[in-house]
Amino acid sequence: MDFFANIEQLLYAVSRVFLMPILFLIVLSLLYAVAMLGAFLVEGWQRRGQGSADRLVMQARHYLQRQVITSADLELYILKRLEWLRIVSRTAPMLGLIATMIPMGPALLALGNGDATEVGKNMVAAFSAVILALLAASLCFFILIIRRRWLLQDLHQAERSMLSQEESA
């Protein structure tokens, strides 16, 4: 039975090591989401008056460092632009769950010992982390959905423009 107790202690110690890196990643996710929200608002304002399909082609040319851009190149560029929003919107809830579960062990031990202060401290850390992670994920998901629609509209407009240029040549 002592063998299993040692394994439990080892698992507990290893899980506690990951708490600070997970909390750091949650903070980074939240900062990224707020920065992307600002960029999203600016992009939305700019879209009101400019030809966004032309801007998409120019950005893809600059990124790919090529003059001739195909529809497939634009699709890959769009996927690249949306990649981190997608990653954060999917991983932040998992990070929040991890950050919730790690302090729950010490909170339950403190509850068994009757130490309400320690229970409260661990629960505040657990719930604060999951709230911030879900906020980051929600912001990124919201931006991802709308930006994907914008970029697909730009892609279709750019494809029509490229097709009409080929027909006139």
C-alpha positions as CSV (number, residue, x, y, z in Angstrom):
1,M,0.0,0.0,0.0
2,D,2.9,2.3,0.6
3,F,3.9,2.0,-3.1
4,F,0.5,3.5,-4.2
5,A,0.8,6.3,-1.7
6,N,4.2,7.2,-3.2
7,I,2.7,7.2,-6.7
8,E,-0.1,9.5,-5.5
9,Q,2.4,11.9,-3.9
10,L,4.5,11.8,-7.1
11,L,1.5,12.6,-9.3
12,Y,0.4,15.4,-6.9
13,A,3.9,16.9,-7.0
14,V,4.1,16.7,-10.8
15,S,0.7,18.3,-11.2
16,R,1.6,21.2,-8.9
17,V,4.7,21.9,-11.0
18,F,2.4,22.6,-14.0
19,L,0.2,25.1,-12.2
20,M,2.4,28.2,-12.7
21,P,3.1,27.5,-16.4
22,I,-0.6,26.9,-17.0
23,L,-1.6,30.2,-15.3
24,F,1.1,32.0,-17.3
25,L,-0.4,30.5,-20.5
26,I,-3.9,31.6,-19.4
27,V,-2.7,35.2,-18.9
28,L,-1.0,35.1,-22.3
29,S,-4.2,33.8,-23.9
30,L,-6.2,36.6,-22.3
31,L,-3.6,39.2,-23.4
32,Y,-3.7,37.8,-26.9
33,A,-7.5,37.8,-27.0
34,V,-7.6,41.5,-25.9
35,A,-5.0,42.4,-28.5
36,M,-6.9,40.6,-31.2
37,L,-10.1,42.3,-30.1
38,G,-8.4,45.6,-30.7
39,A,-7.1,44.5,-34.1
40,F,-10.6,43.2,-34.9
41,L,-12.3,46.5,-34.1
42,V,-9.7,48.4,-36.2
43,E,-10.2,45.9,-39.1
44,G,-14.0,46.2,-38.9
45,W,-13.7,50.0,-39.0
46,Q,-11.3,49.8,-42.0
47,R,-13.6,47.4,-43.9
48,R,-16.4,50.0,-44.0
49,G,-14.7,52.0,-46.8
50,Q,-11.9,50.0,-48.5
51,G,-11.7,47.3,-51.0
52,S,-10.8,44.5,-48.7
53,A,-10.2,41.9,-51.4
54,D,-7.4,44.0,-52.9
55,R,-5.9,44.3,-49.4
56,L,-6.1,40.5,-48.9
57,V,-4.2,39.9,-52.2
58,M,-1.6,42.6,-51.2
59,Q,-1.1,41.1,-47.8
60,A,-0.7,37.6,-49.2
61,R,1.8,38.8,-51.8
62,H,3.8,40.5,-49.1
63,Y,3.7,37.4,-46.9
64,L,4.5,34.9,-49.7
65,Q,6.9,37.4,-51.3
66,R,5.6,36.6,-54.7
67,Q,3.9,38.7,-57.3
68,V,1.6,36.1,-58.8
69,I,-0.9,34.7,-56.3
70,T,-3.3,31.9,-56.9
71,S,-6.6,31.1,-55.1
72,A,-4.9,28.2,-53.3
73,D,-2.2,30.7,-52.0
74,L,-5.0,33.0,-50.7
75,E,-6.7,30.0,-48.9
76,L,-3.5,29.0,-47.2
77,Y,-2.8,32.6,-46.2
78,I,-6.3,32.9,-44.7
79,L,-5.8,29.6,-42.7
80,K,-2.5,31.0,-41.4
81,R,-4.2,34.3,-40.4
82,L,-6.8,32.4,-38.4
83,E,-4.5,29.8,-36.9
84,W,-3.7,31.3,-33.6
85,L,-7.3,32.5,-33.0
86,R,-8.4,28.9,-33.5
87,I,-5.7,27.5,-31.3
88,V,-6.4,29.9,-28.4
89,S,-10.2,29.4,-28.7
90,R,-9.8,25.7,-28.4
91,T,-7.0,25.4,-25.9
92,A,-7.9,28.1,-23.4
93,P,-10.8,26.2,-21.9
94,M,-8.6,23.1,-21.5
95,L,-6.0,25.3,-19.7
96,G,-8.8,26.7,-17.5
97,L,-9.9,23.2,-16.6
98,I,-6.3,22.2,-15.7
99,A,-5.9,25.3,-13.6
100,T,-9.2,24.5,-11.9
101,M,-8.4,20.9,-11.1
102,I,-4.8,21.4,-9.7
103,P,-5.9,23.6,-6.8
104,M,-8.9,21.4,-6.0
105,G,-6.7,18.7,-4.5
106,P,-5.2,21.0,-1.8
107,A,-8.6,22.6,-1.3
108,L,-10.2,19.2,-0.6
109,L,-7.3,18.3,1.8
110,A,-7.8,21.6,3.6
111,L,-11.5,21.0,3.8
112,G,-10.8,17.6,5.4
113,N,-8.5,19.3,7.9
114,G,-11.1,22.1,8.6
115,D,-8.9,24.9,7.3
116,A,-11.5,27.1,5.6
117,T,-8.9,29.8,4.8
118,E,-6.8,27.4,2.7
119,V,-10.0,26.1,1.0
120,G,-11.0,29.6,0.0
121,K,-7.5,30.5,-1.2
122,N,-7.4,27.5,-3.5
123,M,-10.9,27.9,-4.7
124,V,-10.3,31.5,-5.7
125,A,-7.3,30.6,-7.7
126,A,-9.2,27.7,-9.4
127,F,-12.3,29.7,-10.4
128,S,-10.4,32.9,-11.4
129,A,-8.2,30.9,-13.8
130,V,-11.2,29.2,-15.4
131,I,-13.1,32.4,-15.8
132,L,-10.2,34.2,-17.5
133,A,-9.5,31.2,-19.7
134,L,-13.2,31.0,-20.8
135,L,-13.2,34.8,-21.4
136,A,-10.1,34.5,-23.7
137,A,-11.6,31.5,-25.5
138,S,-14.9,33.3,-26.0
139,L,-13.3,36.5,-27.4
140,C,-11.1,34.5,-29.8
141,F,-13.9,32.3,-31.0
142,F,-16.1,35.4,-31.6
143,I,-13.3,37.1,-33.6
144,L,-12.5,33.8,-35.4
145,I,-16.0,33.3,-36.7
146,I,-16.5,36.9,-38.0
147,R,-13.0,37.2,-39.4
148,R,-13.3,33.9,-41.2
149,R,-16.5,35.2,-42.9
150,W,-14.8,38.4,-43.8
151,L,-11.7,36.7,-45.3
152,L,-13.9,34.2,-47.2
153,Q,-15.9,37.1,-48.7
154,D,-12.5,38.7,-49.6
155,L,-11.4,35.5,-51.2
156,H,-14.5,35.1,-53.3
157,Q,-14.2,38.7,-54.4
158,A,-10.5,38.3,-55.2
159,E,-11.3,35.1,-57.2
160,R,-13.9,36.9,-59.2
161,S,-11.5,39.7,-59.9
162,M,-8.7,37.3,-61.0
163,L,-11.2,35.5,-63.2
164,S,-12.4,38.7,-64.9
165,Q,-8.7,39.8,-65.4
166,E,-8.0,36.4,-67.1
167,E,-11.0,36.7,-69.3
168,S,-10.2,40.2,-70.4
169,A,-6.5,39.3,-71.2
